[in-house]
């Protein structure tokens, strides 16, 4: 008998559900409203109110999110799978989804993951650029980036030596 995590993983992979989510590039994902409403207060409100999404059973995110990012978000919703990759654009897109749909634990995890990736100046600049674009430049990301930039541009301390000219 499969464990519960495997069952939920198979449910997500089956692309079956009562809600159709339209994503960028015309891709679609069917999700189970019961699960998403339990994990996201925004989806709960959206799907239990007289909003268009509740009536139609469709959520149009085609102007907002990629299939890959939304599927990673759903993997967390369905079976607590955390994205462990280091592809910065995808991390920020997942962060935006978790933030918008008020899934605080996943938002914190992704934000912490981004901060841990700040290990050198080029990555710092990429992350700072994405963070500003997405409006997610927290004080922690900012301070970490500033630290790397300061180290990179600060002149190296060189012991002074005296030349004895005789």
Long-range contacts (C-beta under 8 A, 24 or more apart in sequence): 4-79, 5-79, 5-80, 8-35, 8-78, 8-79, 9-75, 9-78, 9-79, 9-81, 11-78, 12-71, 12-74, 12-75, 12-78, 12-79, 18-57, 19-47, 19-53, 19-57, 19-58, 19-59, 20-57, 20-58, 20-59, 21-58, 21-59, 21-61, 21-70, 22-58, 22-59, 22-60, 22-61, 22-62, 23-61, 23-62, 23-65, 23-66, 23-67, 23-70, 24-61, 24-62, 24-63, 24-64, 24-65, 24-66, 24-67, 25-66, 25-67, 26-62, 27-67, 29-67, 29-70, 29-71, 29-74, 31-74, 31-77, 35-77, 35-78, 36-74, 36-77, 39-77, 39-103, 40-77, 40-101, 40-102, 40-103, 41-102, 42-100, 42-101, 42-102, 43-101, 65-93, 65-96, 65-97, 66-90, 66-93, 69-93, 69-94, 69-97, 70-97, 73-97, 73-98, 73-101, 73-103, 73-106, 76-103, 76-106, 77-103, 82-106, 82-109, 82-113, 83-110, 83-113, 84-113, 86-117, 88-114, 88-117, 88-123, 88-126, 88-127, 88-130, 89-130, 91-117, 92-130, 92-131, 92-133, 92-134, 92-136, 95-134, 95-136, 96-134, 96-136, 99-136, 111-136, 111-138, 111-140, 111-141, 114-141, 115-140, 115-141, 115-144, 118-144, 118-145, 118-148, 120-148, 121-148, 121-149, 121-152, 124-148, 124-149
